[in-house]
Structure formats: C-alpha cells, structure tokens
C-alpha cells in the first residue's frame, strides 16, 4: 500500500501551539492580527489602486495597517525598493506621506508613475458630480 508523503505533520494544531510557545520563550510577543484580505483583490475596489491589476501585489489595507502600526506620519519618508504597481506610494500619497519607489520592470515603473499623477482633492469629483446631477 502507498501513502502520500506530506511536508506537514498530521497534528498541525500541536505544531501551531509549539510554534507559539517557541516564539514566546524567545522573548517575542506572538499575536495574530486579522487585517482582511492582503492580496491584490481588495485593491480592486479602491480608487487609483484599481487602475492596473497586478496579481502578485498586496492590498492597500496592508499598507494602511503597517502605516498605523509603525506610526508613520507625514514627517516620515517611506522607501519601497520593489514597488510593483506602486501600492505603497499610492497609499502614502493618499495619506500625505512622502515616499520613494524603486522598480526594475519598465512597464511597472510607468504604471507606478502614472498612478501617482492625481490630486487628493479630486478623488471624489465624479461622486460629487453625480450627486449634483441626480439630487
């Protein structure tokens, strides 16, 4: 009889407990935080982030969470050395935080550059226009 080999133990819950214990014994705090979907999908519903879909990217919600968690303010400067479509810089610009992107792929570099040509005061222009017309 054959048995399928697995990289993981059949007793995954015991291993999770041991992992948490090892982290705590090393002097670190272990905390699981649910910040929602951190993949590109959640960015497809947000202005600017949805202009160009890049599947191996992360969500604006992850950037928002990290900005808050790391207490980044408008006096700070954020560096993203692998910017992809520019999720980090877009979110930083939305929050008035200076940032610098580095991207080796020329197409993604152009996407990132074009994604930053907007004024935060104009993000609701279409909504304002539709409200004015229909109400």
C-alpha positions, 0 to 999 in steps of 0.5 A: 500500500502507498501513502502520500508523503506530506511536508506537514505533520498530521497534528498541525494544531500541536505544531501551531501551539509549539510554534507559539510557545517557541516564539514566546520563550524567545522573548517575542510577543506572538499575536495574530492580527486579522487585517482582511484580505492582503492580496491584490483583490481588495485593491480592486475596489479602491480608487487609483489602486484599481487602475492596473491589476497586478496579481502578485501585489498586496492590498492597500489595507496592508499598507494602511495597517503597517502605516498605523502600526509603525506610526508613520506620519507625514514627517516620515519618508517611506522607501519601497525598493520593489514597488510593483504597481506602486501600492505603497506610494499610492497609499502614502500619497493618499495619506500625505506621506512622502515616499520613494519607489524603486522598480526594475520592470519598465512597464511597472515603473510607468504604471507606478508613475502614472498612478501617482499623477492625481490630486487628493482633492479630486478623488471624489469629483465624479461622486460629487458630480453625480450627486449634483446631477441626480439630487 
